[in-house]
Amino acid sequence: MPDAQVFDVVVVGSGGGAMTAAHLAQKRGLSTVVVEKTDKLGGTSAYSGGACWLPGSAVQQRAGIADSTDSARRYLAAILDNPDADRIAAFLDEAPRLVAALEEDPALEFEWLPFPEYFEAPGRVSWGRSIQPVKVRRDDLPDGVGDLVRPPVERDRAGEGGRATLSGGQALIARLLWAFLRDGGAVLTGHCVDTLLQEGDRVAGVRATTTAGAVEVRARRGVVVAAGGFERNPQWRQEYAVPGDAAWTMAPRGTNTGEPIGAAVALGAATDLLDQGWFCPGLEQPDGGGSFTLGFRGGVIVDQHGRRYANECLPYDRFGRAMAEAADRIPSWFVFDAREGGRLPAIAMPEGDPDAHLAAGTWVRADSLEELAAALDLPALLETLQRFNGFAAAGVDEDFGRGTDEYDTFFATGEGPNKALVPVDQPPYVAARFVLSDLGTKGGLVTDARGRVLRADGTAISGLYATGNSSASVVGAVYPGPGAPLGTAMTFASLAVQDLAGQDLAAQDTDRSGGQQRE
Ligand SMILES: Cc1cc2nc3c(=O)[nH]c(=O)nc-3n(C[C@H](O)[C@H](O)[C@H](O)COP(=O)(O)OP(=O)(O)OC[C@H]3O[C@@H](n4cnc5c(N)ncnc54)[C@H](O)[C@@H]3O)c2cc1C
């Protein structure tokens, strides 16, 4: 094995939490390396909209949104089950400080993102508390930065490169990477971390598999595991009973299979919430994949008998959880009419080509609802649609209250008495097959308010930190609002870096021979 490279901090993974940790550590003068399994940086974070749920930030105040950390505390208290009070307090206190620290850097610009929160509960802020990175042109980034960032999902899945302008999650990763490299940070791609190295009882580096064999990367201060969940690992999903399927997840192919979580468990780390994910309805693709779908503007979703079972306009995680409640809801069928010219009246990432769907049978089209019901063997479909069209005419969904919440109407375009209720009455009709997808699992390593990984007895494993979907989520089984995965991942990354930076290194080997290297 070649000589180990040595840094102060080793960050495993390159999503929003990882890159925040890397940028903040390097900025503090700690030599830092990002160790990434694939040849692109950003993981699922790069596919994301880049919304960051960071309550009480200056960005939000600048946009004139009346909010305080206290109202976010009330909101979380109302919606979370058994929250860890210390971690919630740490998240809420740190979130505005993190945004201020990020905005000190000229590479990092944020703006408010209007998007409703996911629960009607005390403390909810209308139009939300999320912020997003300002988009950035590839040409305005330093050479090579844009090319290292994973392209948007529709292009990545098709094997295409990124766009001329990077927005959402790509802008977030690109901007953090820009600052990190400018400050002398190092990146190792094509390194799959599968082992954590120890010196005494301190985690002191990682071992990674590369095409050239095993490589060791040493960490003088510690390792931050921010390598996503295990959504792409079918065995673990089955073992821990995560609803859905590895084939239907939104994580990029070849990414999150959980090796770093397993490596931490091998050192005695505790885990929690292993059956949990950030769920969503997924449009099934002809190749068996799933596409995150939200913003339903028309149509109804029915089970295998042709019955509705939830408000289709629910925030996606809540709809996904409704899908998971009964076996006859996976797959479901999304039945819509010709109002949008045969395209899906919803936002699917990606939607795919309607003709390819029809050829593959993931979409079925018929000239009448009778024919559609017969083709799919959905005996209750006609009655369901008759009832739904009555609700649309009256403006009231008596069964599931669609159109009563601000989230329901955010995407709605209907012209009737309730704009979220649009009749399904214009042939031809299409039924699109829907599966239970996810934006990642969110069970993993148990961490404390400083991002330190804990053993089952509550003691911290020295030198080991975790954030993002590698850790058991601070919000448990709940998805509070847009940007919660990234916002919480970035905040605990910041707290972990503060802990790492504050360590007393007097007793440790302070050999500074490791340099800033790039592969
Ligand atoms: C279309 C879409 C839109 C979304 N929009 C939002 C949004 O606006 N806001 C929001 O908060 N969330 C959003 N999400 C969800 C969010 O993107 C993810 O849940 C979150 O970004 C996961 O972050 P992560 O850092 O834990 O994992 P990831 O971003 O997936 O990063 C993990 C990285 O670690 C690498 N890795 C894995 N294993 C190893 C290993 N063994 N060694 C080295 N590297 C490894 C992976 O290759 C990957 O690059 C969205 C998701 C999708 C799909």
The ligand as an SDF file (V2000), in Angstrom:
LIG
                    3D

 53 58  0  0  0  0  0  0  0  0999 V2000
  -34.6690   15.7770   -7.0770 C   0  0  0  0  0  0  0  0  0  0  0  0
  -34.3300   16.0020   -5.6240 C   0  0  0  0  0  0  0  0  0  0  0  0
  -34.5750   17.2290   -5.0470 C   0  0  0  0  0  0  0  0  0  0  0  0
  -34.2630   17.4320   -3.6970 C   0  0  0  0  0  0  0  0  0  0  0  0
  -34.3980   18.6840   -3.1980 N   0  0  0  0  0  0  0  0  0  0  0  0
  -33.9700   18.9270   -1.9410 C   0  0  0  0  0  0  0  0  0  0  0  0
  -33.9160   20.2660   -1.4690 C   0  0  0  0  0  0  0  0  0  0  0  0
  -34.2040   21.2250   -2.1900 O   0  0  0  0  0  0  0  0  0  0  0  0
  -33.4840   20.4520   -0.1900 N   0  0  0  0  0  0  0  0  0  0  0  0
  -33.0930   19.4090    0.6160 C   0  0  0  0  0  0  0  0  0  0  0  0
  -32.7280   19.6490    1.7720 O   0  0  0  0  0  0  0  0  0  0  0  0
  -33.1010   18.1520    0.1750 N   0  0  0  0  0  0  0  0  0  0  0  0
  -33.4960   17.8880   -1.0910 C   0  0  0  0  0  0  0  0  0  0  0  0
  -33.4270   16.6200   -1.5670 N   0  0  0  0  0  0  0  0  0  0  0  0
  -32.9040   15.5540   -0.6850 C   0  0  0  0  0  0  0  0  0  0  0  0
  -31.4290   15.7070   -0.4780 C   0  0  0  0  0  0  0  0  0  0  0  0
  -30.8040   15.9600   -1.7320 O   0  0  0  0  0  0  0  0  0  0  0  0
  -30.7420   14.4710    0.1370 C   0  0  0  0  0  0  0  0  0  0  0  0
  -31.5200   13.8060    1.0780 O   0  0  0  0  0  0  0  0  0  0  0  0
  -29.4800   14.9650    0.8380 C   0  0  0  0  0  0  0  0  0  0  0  0
  -28.8410   15.8760   -0.0080 O   0  0  0  0  0  0  0  0  0  0  0  0
  -28.5380   13.8550    1.1600 C   0  0  0  0  0  0  0  0  0  0  0  0
  -27.3010   14.4330    1.5470 O   0  0  0  0  0  0  0  0  0  0  0  0
  -26.0940   13.5020    2.0090 P   0  0  0  0  0  0  0  0  0  0  0  0
  -24.9110   14.3870    2.0870 O   0  0  0  0  0  0  0  0  0  0  0  0
  -26.4830   12.7490    3.2100 O   0  0  0  0  0  0  0  0  0  0  0  0
  -25.9240   12.4660    0.8200 O   0  0  0  0  0  0  0  0  0  0  0  0
  -25.5130   12.7120   -0.6840 P   0  0  0  0  0  0  0  0  0  0  0  0
  -25.8020   14.0940   -1.1320 O   0  0  0  0  0  0  0  0  0  0  0  0
  -26.1240   11.6070   -1.4870 O   0  0  0  0  0  0  0  0  0  0  0  0
  -23.9390   12.5720   -0.7030 O   0  0  0  0  0  0  0  0  0  0  0  0
  -23.3240   11.3680   -0.3630 C   0  0  0  0  0  0  0  0  0  0  0  0
  -22.0180   11.2560   -1.1210 C   0  0  0  0  0  0  0  0  0  0  0  0
  -21.1970   10.2980   -0.4510 O   0  0  0  0  0  0  0  0  0  0  0  0
  -20.6090    9.4530   -1.4000 C   0  0  0  0  0  0  0  0  0  0  0  0
  -20.2990    8.1610   -0.7820 N   0  0  0  0  0  0  0  0  0  0  0  0
  -21.1780    7.1910   -0.4690 C   0  0  0  0  0  0  0  0  0  0  0  0
  -20.5240    6.1360    0.0540 N   0  0  0  0  0  0  0  0  0  0  0  0
  -19.2140    6.4640    0.0750 C   0  0  0  0  0  0  0  0  0  0  0  0
  -18.0470    5.7770    0.4820 C   0  0  0  0  0  0  0  0  0  0  0  0
  -18.0950    4.5300    0.9370 N   0  0  0  0  0  0  0  0  0  0  0  0
  -16.8520    6.4030    0.3500 N   0  0  0  0  0  0  0  0  0  0  0  0
  -16.7680    7.6750   -0.1500 C   0  0  0  0  0  0  0  0  0  0  0  0
  -17.8650    8.3590   -0.5600 N   0  0  0  0  0  0  0  0  0  0  0  0
  -19.0700    7.7640   -0.4450 C   0  0  0  0  0  0  0  0  0  0  0  0
  -21.6410    9.3440   -2.4940 C   0  0  0  0  0  0  0  0  0  0  0  0
  -21.0720    8.9020   -3.7080 O   0  0  0  0  0  0  0  0  0  0  0  0
  -22.2010   10.7590   -2.5490 C   0  0  0  0  0  0  0  0  0  0  0  0
  -21.4780   11.5620   -3.4500 O   0  0  0  0  0  0  0  0  0  0  0  0
  -33.7360   16.3770   -2.9100 C   0  0  0  0  0  0  0  0  0  0  0  0
  -33.4940   15.1470   -3.4910 C   0  0  0  0  0  0  0  0  0  0  0  0
  -33.7760   14.9590   -4.8290 C   0  0  0  0  0  0  0  0  0  0  0  0
  -33.4660   13.6330   -5.4410 C   0  0  0  0  0  0  0  0  0  0  0  0
  1  2  1  0
  2  3  1  0
  2 52  2  0
  3  4  2  0
  4  5  1  0
  4 50  1  0
  5  6  2  0
  6  7  1  0
  6 13  1  0
  7  8  2  0
  7  9  1  0
  9 10  1  0
 10 11  2  0
 10 12  1  0
 12 13  2  0
 13 14  1  0
 14 15  1  0
 14 50  1  0
 15 16  1  0
 16 17  1  0
 16 18  1  0
 18 19  1  0
 18 20  1  0
 20 21  1  0
 20 22  1  0
 22 23  1  0
 23 24  1  0
 24 25  2  0
 24 26  1  0
 24 27  1  0
 27 28  1  0
 28 29  2  0
 28 30  1  0
 28 31  1  0
 31 32  1  0
 32 33  1  0
 33 34  1  0
 33 48  1  0
 34 35  1  0
 35 36  1  0
 35 46  1  0
 36 37  1  0
 36 45  1  0
 37 38  2  0
 38 39  1  0
 39 40  1  0
 39 45  2  0
 40 41  1  0
 40 42  2  0
 42 43  1  0
 43 44  2  0
 44 45  1  0
 46 47  1  0
 46 48  1  0
 48 49  1  0
 50 51  2  0
 51 52  1  0
 52 53  1  0
M  END
$$$$
